C-alpha cells in the first residue's frame, strides 16, 4: 500500500508521515504542496490513499481534490483532507467535493489509523464485475456507465441532504434516502459498499460520522466500477 502525504508545512508533513509509518505503512511518498502532488500523479504515481492539507499555495487541497475527481484514471483514489479548520461548512464542502474523510490538526494517531484501515477495507470490498451487472440488468455497458454516473451524483448530494433532514428532526426521511442508496447498491452490484450501507441502517440512531464514511466508501466503489467500464471500452 502506497500513501501520498501533501502538506506545505514540513513539520506537519513529517508528523503525519511518522503516524502513517507507525500504522505499518512504510511506502510513503511526500509532496510539498498540491501542485507538486499533481505533477507526481500526472507522472504516473498511483497511491492507495492520499492525506492532503487543505490550505496550501499554488494548488490548495480542495483544488487538488477537484482535479483528481475529474480525472478518470484517479477518481477512485481516496483523499483525506487535513486542516486546522473544523467548522461545519468547511467539512461539508470537503465531503461534497468527494473527500474520503477530514482530519482536524493536530493529528491524532487513531484518526490516521482509522482512515488507513478503512482504505484496506474498501480495497477488499467485493463488487460484481461490471459486464456481469450489465448482463443481469439487460443493458449495454454505455447505459450502465450512465447509471453509475447518475448514482455518483446522488451519493454526492446525499450527505448534505441527510444532515439537513436530521437537523430538522426527520430521521425517518433520512433513512428513506439512505435506503434508496442501499437499493441502488444492490441494483448496480456494489455488494461490499451495500453491506456498509446495510450496517449503517441497522443502527438505532444514525451517526453523522459513520454515515459520511459509508457514503465516501460508496462513492469510491461506484467510481471504481465506472473506471473499469471505461477501461473495457478503451480496450474494445
C-alpha positions, 0 to 999 in steps of 0.5 A: 500500500502506497500513501501520498502525504501533501502538506506545505508545512514540513513539520506537519508533513513529517508528523503525519508521515511518522503516524502513517509509518507507525500504522505499518505503512512504510511506502510513503511518498511526500509532496510539498504542496498540491501542485507538486502532488499533481505533477507526481500523479500526472507522472504516473504515481498511483497511491492507495490513499492520499492525506492532503492539507487543505490550505496550501499555495499554488494548488490548495487541497480542495483544488487538488481534490477537484482535479483528481475527481475529474480525472478518470484514471484517479477518481477512485483514489481516496483523499483525506483532507487535513486542516486546522479548520473544523467548522461545519461548512468547511467539512461539508464542502470537503465531503461534497467535493468527494473527500474520503474523510477530514482530519482536524490538526493536530493529528491524532494517531487513531484518526490516521489509523482509522482512515488507513484501515478503512482504505484496506477495507474498501480495497477488499470490498467485493463488487460484481464485475461490471459486464456481469451487472450489465448482463443481469440488468439487460443493458449495454455497458454505455447505459450502465456507465450512465447509471453509475454516473447518475448514482455518483451524483446522488451519493454526492448530494446525499450527505448534505441532504441527510444532515439537513433532514436530521437537523430538522428532526426527520430521521425517518426521511433520512433513512428513506434516502439512505435506503434508496442508496442501499437499493441502488447498491444492490441494483448496480452490484456494489455488494461490499459498499451495500453491506456498509450501507446495510450496517449503517441502517441497522443502527438505532440512531444514525451517526453523522460520522459513520454515515459520511464514511459509508457514503465516501466508501460508496462513492469510491466503489461506484467510481471504481466500477465506472473506471473499469467500464471505461477501461473495457471500452478503451480496450474494445 
